Amino acid sequence: MKAIVFYLTWPFLYLTASLPFGLLYGMSDFLYSILTLSGYRRTVVIRNLSNAFPEKSALEIKSIASEYYRYLCDVVVESLKATKMSEQESKMRCRFRAADWLDRLYKEQRSIILVTGHYGNWEWGSACFALNTEFKLGVIYRPLANKHFDKLVARMRGRFGTKIIPQTRTLREMAADRQVVTATAFVADQSAPRDHAYWTTFLNQDTSIYTGPEKLAIKFNYPVVYVNTYRMRRGYYELVPELLCANPSETREGEISEAFARRLEKDIVASPVTWLWSHKRWKHQRPDTRKAPGIVSPQT
């Protein structure tokens, strides 16, 4: 059945990816109309925005939600388009902000860990990083249930030499690549299981954060680099790297996770439209009554 769904859907996906950008965004506008009529996850979006920005009026929340759906449709068609974009086109559409310190880390043969969120266009961002740095990029991902779509996504993300690493093989692959200067990328703002998470207040809400990036950074003592792919205007982005932690082995437990949460939160507050509000980010509740940031271990 999954194969049938894929092969029925594939012609539409291929056609969309083959469209020139003018028609591509026409397709995005059409999808926006469909989402608006269908009310796709509107309750989730409004609730997330209202909780994150309690100081905003209902009218302001509604306006942000409307702009968000337009952005979401753009990201969907842009992600499909990525399968057909050339190296030159990818560089033109997603500009890389050069950083001397990043070049120095590579020359010093220091591998790094990249942390980002579902902000801007994270799919184009990985290609941008791979094309503009010397690091061997590996992207951690959670395989899809439909193996046919999973192969499509892996092929899209694996362009330009990027290594696609299933979440369950992260430690094994990083250990195997110890002799190579790598950049291992995590989209680290998903909802972590409540009993295996770092808990903090993020966008005015109790929020669980995956501790994997922090633990691996400490284990290998790889500098942690925060990256976001900002939307400059429709169809054009800029990837900006920022050194979040130079020596993870010297940090306190939870320090890196907290720094990531604060940095991502700053970007979202500055420009809330381009974050993934339709994701059920706050589906877990803090397992105890503590409000101070901290790591919660499995309860016995």
C-alpha positions in Angstrom: 0.0 0.0 0.0 2.8 2.4 0.9 4.4 1.7 -2.5 1.1 2.5 -4.3 0.8 5.8 -2.4 4.3 6.7 -3.4 4.0 5.9 -7.1 0.7 7.7 -7.3 2.2 10.8 -5.6 5.6 10.7 -7.4 4.5 12.3 -10.7 3.1 15.3 -8.9 6.3 15.7 -6.8 8.5 15.4 -9.9 6.5 17.9 -11.8 6.6 20.4 -9.0 10.4 20.0 -8.6 10.8 20.6 -12.3 8.9 23.9 -12.4 10.8 27.2 -12.9 10.8 29.3 -9.8 8.0 31.6 -11.0 5.6 28.8 -11.5 6.9 27.0 -8.4 5.7 29.9 -6.2 2.4 29.9 -8.1 2.1 26.3 -7.0 2.9 27.5 -3.4 0.1 30.1 -3.6 -2.3 27.3 -4.7 -1.3 25.1 -1.8 -1.8 28.1 0.5 -5.4 28.4 -0.7 -6.0 24.7 0.0 -4.5 24.9 3.5 -6.5 27.9 4.3 -9.7 26.2 3.3 -8.9 23.0 5.0 -7.8 24.6 8.3 -4.8 22.3 8.4 -3.6 22.1 12.1 -5.0 25.6 12.6 -5.9 24.9 16.2 -2.3 23.7 16.9 -0.8 26.8 15.2 -3.0 29.3 17.0 -2.5 27.6 20.4 1.3 27.5 19.9 1.5 31.1 18.9 -0.8 32.3 21.7 1.2 30.5 24.3 4.5 31.7 22.9 3.4 35.3 22.6 0.8 36.0 25.4 1.4 39.7 25.0 0.1 39.7 21.4 -3.6 40.3 20.5 -5.8 37.8 18.9 -5.6 39.8 15.7 -1.8 39.8 15.7 -1.7 36.0 16.3 -4.1 35.5 13.4 -1.9 37.6 11.1 1.3 35.7 12.1 -0.6 32.4 11.5 -1.7 33.5 8.0 1.9 34.5 7.1 3.2 31.3 8.6 1.0 29.2 6.2 2.4 31.1 3.2 5.9 30.4 4.4 5.1 26.7 5.1 3.9 26.3 1.5 7.0 27.9 0.2 9.2 25.6 2.3 7.3 22.5 1.0 7.8 23.4 -2.7 11.3 24.7 -2.2 12.3 21.3 -0.5 10.9 19.5 -3.6 12.8 21.9 -5.9 16.0 21.0 -4.0 16.1 17.6 -5.8 16.5 19.4 -9.2 18.7 22.4 -8.2 22.2 22.7 -9.6 25.2 23.6 -7.5 25.3 27.1 -9.0 21.6 27.6 -8.4 21.8 26.4 -4.8 24.6 28.8 -4.0 22.7 31.7 -5.6 19.5 30.9 -3.7 21.1 30.3 -0.3 24.1 32.5 0.5 26.7 31.5 3.0 28.0 34.1 5.4 31.7 33.4 5.6 33.3 33.1 9.1 37.1 33.2 9.6 36.9 31.2 12.9 35.1 28.4 11.0 37.9 28.2 8.5 40.4 28.1 11.4 38.6 25.2 13.1 38.9 23.2 9.8 42.6 24.0 9.5 43.1 22.9 13.1 41.5 19.6 12.1 38.7 20.1 14.6 35.4 18.4 13.8 32.2 20.3 14.8 28.6 19.7 15.7 26.0 21.9 14.1 22.7 22.6 15.8 19.7 24.3 14.2 16.0 24.5 14.3 13.1 24.2 11.9 13.6 27.8 11.0 14.0 29.4 7.6 14.8 26.7 5.1 16.8 24.0 6.9 16.8 21.8 3.8 18.5 24.4 1.6 20.8 25.2 4.6 22.4 21.8 4.6 23.3 22.0 0.9 24.6 25.6 1.5 26.9 24.4 4.2 28.2 21.5 2.2 28.9 23.6 -0.8 30.7 26.4 1.0 32.9 24.7 3.6 35.5 22.0 3.6 33.9 20.0 6.4 32.5 16.6 5.5 28.8 17.2 6.4 26.7 14.5 8.0 23.0 15.1 8.7 21.2 13.2 11.4 17.7 12.3 10.5 14.8 10.1 11.7 13.9 7.6 8.9 10.3 7.8 7.5 7.9 4.9 7.9 7.4 4.8 4.2 10.7 3.5 2.8 9.9 4.9 -0.7 9.5 8.4 0.6 12.4 7.9 2.9 14.7 7.1 0.0 13.5 10.2 -1.8 14.2 12.4 1.2 17.6 10.8 1.8 18.5 11.4 -1.9 17.4 15.1 -1.6 19.5 15.6 1.6 22.4 13.7 0.3 23.2 16.0 -2.6 26.6 17.5 -3.0 28.3 14.7 -0.9 26.3 15.1 2.3 26.2 12.0 4.4 22.8 11.0 5.7 22.9 9.3 9.1 19.9 7.5 10.7 19.4 8.7 14.2 20.1 5.2 15.7 23.6 5.1 14.0 24.8 8.6 15.1 27.4 7.6 17.7 28.7 4.7 15.6 29.1 6.9 12.5 30.8 9.7 14.4 33.2 7.3 16.0 34.0 5.8 12.6 34.8 9.2 11.2 37.2 10.3 14.0 40.0 10.7 11.5 38.0 12.9 9.2 37.1 16.6 9.8 33.4 16.4 10.0 30.4 18.6 10.7 27.5 16.6 12.2 24.2 18.4 11.9 21.2 18.1 14.2 17.8 19.7 13.8 17.5 19.9 17.5 14.2 21.6 18.3 11.9 18.6 18.1 9.9 17.4 21.1 12.1 15.1 23.2 10.6 12.2 25.4 9.7 13.7 28.7 11.9 11.4 30.9 15.1 11.6 28.7 15.3 15.4 28.1 16.7 18.7 29.2 13.9 20.8 30.5 13.8 24.6 30.2 11.4 27.4 29.6 11.3 28.2 25.9 8.9 30.6 24.3 7.1 31.0 27.7 6.4 27.2 28.0 8.0 24.2 29.7 9.9 22.6 26.9 11.9 19.3 26.5 15.1 19.4 24.5 17.0 16.4 23.1 20.3 16.0 25.0 22.0 14.0 22.2 23.9 16.9 20.6 25.2 18.1 24.0 26.3 14.6 25.1 28.1 13.9 21.8 29.7 17.3 21.8 31.1 16.6 25.3 32.1 13.1 24.5 34.2 14.1 21.4 34.9 17.7 22.6 33.6 19.0 19.3 32.8 22.7 19.1 29.1 23.4 18.8 28.1 25.7 16.0 24.6 27.2 15.8 23.3 27.8 12.3 20.1 29.2 11.0 19.1 29.7 7.4 17.3 33.1 7.4 14.8 34.0 4.7 16.0 37.3 3.2 13.1 37.4 0.8 10.9 34.9 -1.1 13.2 32.2 -2.6 16.4 33.6 -1.1 18.1 32.7 2.1 21.3 33.3 4.0 23.0 30.7 6.3 24.8 32.3 9.3 27.1 30.2 11.5 27.7 31.2 15.1 30.1 29.6 17.5 27.9 28.5 20.5 30.5 26.5 22.5 34.3 26.2 21.8 35.2 23.5 24.4 32.2 21.4 25.4 34.2 19.2 27.7 34.6 22.2 30.0 30.8 22.9 30.3 28.3 22.1 33.0 25.5 19.6 32.4 22.8 21.3 30.4 24.8 24.4 29.5 24.9 23.7 25.8 21.3 22.7 25.6 20.3 25.9 27.4 22.5 28.0 25.1 20.9 26.5 22.0 17.4 27.1 23.4 18.1 30.7 24.2 19.8 31.4 20.8 16.9 29.8 18.8 14.3 31.6 20.9 16.0 34.9 20.1 15.6 34.3 16.3 12.0 33.2 16.6 11.0 36.2 18.7 12.7 38.5 16.2 10.9 36.9 13.2 8.3 34.4 14.3 6.7 33.6 10.9 9.5 31.3 9.7 9.5 28.7 12.4 7.5 25.4 12.3 4.4 26.3 14.3 2.3 23.5 13.0 4.5 20.9 14.8 3.1 19.6 18.1 6.2 20.9 19.9 4.7 21.0 23.4 3.0 17.6 23.6 5.0 16.4 26.6 4.7 17.8 30.2 7.5 18.3 32.6 7.6 15.1 34.8 8.0 17.0 38.1 7.2 20.4 39.5 10.6 21.9 39.2 10.7 25.1 37.1 14.5 25.6 37.0 16.2 24.4 33.9 17.7 20.9 34.2 18.1 17.4 32.8 15.5 14.9 33.9 16.7 11.3 34.1 14.4 8.3 33.7 12.3 7.8 36.8 12.4 4.5 38.7 
